[in-house]
């Protein structure tokens, strides 16, 4: 469940010069407290505006109580996780005692939060990180409580941060920390850009080359899984079909349902069962297509639809690991929340 934003400490992203930030009397008046090299934020509600080449979004920073399962607290995952990645995340949290990668959540809120933020928020920091420009706003207590009230009681799709959430659930089970930080973006206000993560089939040495026999095997497996496979000279990934590319040849692969059946069947029942090969995940369409030109078999996936992903997640179904790419994301270290120190299990 949402619990507010107490304890969130924006450090690295929000000001590239901590010394200058500590001398900012405006921040002191707003309740910010210097602590070593950090500048700790007071308990309040914060909004973040993020400009990138991909999109402009606005979100509200929130701390979430992690429940098991997460849906019990309003967090709805949509992708499977990799156990090794979760273990790495847990080790990082244990070592640094910092939560430095917020979840990225999205929902359809009708733009209600924007009105409260526009009317009352005070700009705190503004900084450019590479190609991303971030502006942070602090809300007064009464407006902050109004915003938290608007956010309470809804379901929020975990757009990015499934491994962070799984790590938080593990730490909660150990009695260490029970909250996770999140940036909540209203898709009716400033929607995230939702794209696919394509699959590139390589040979067993990981090179961009597969032979014609392997291509034929994948096509046969797609047909055997119920897909309509048609070769086209100029096929492009569209709303309803996967496109397989090998050299100069292209095939559209269409299942009766889209796009969930496409990615799940393709990844779990076709590519993962293909012998003498490796599969690489690639969010960049140009890179994925270039790999096919060099001899790999590239599977260009259609762009998912947010409402279909939401419906799927609410039913408790999960897409394969790394099936979607939501953009833009905050850079690592954008919102740093100190965690209590603890003694790792022996």
Secondary structure by P-SEA (a helix, b strand, c coil): cccccccccccccccccaaaaaacaaaaaacccccccbbbbcbbbbbbbbbcccbbbbbbbbccccccccccccbbbcbbbbaaaaaaaaaaaaaaccccbbbbbbbbccaaaaaaaaabbbbcbbbbcccbbbbbbbbcaaaaaaaaaaaccbbbbccccaaaaaaaaaaaaaccccbbbbbbbcccccccbbbbbbbbbbcccccccccaaaaaaaaaaaaaabbbbbbbccccccccbbbbbcccbbbbbbcccccaaaaaaaccccccccccbbbbbbccaaaaaaaaaaccbbbbbccccaaaaaaaaaacccccccccccccccccccbbbbcccccccc
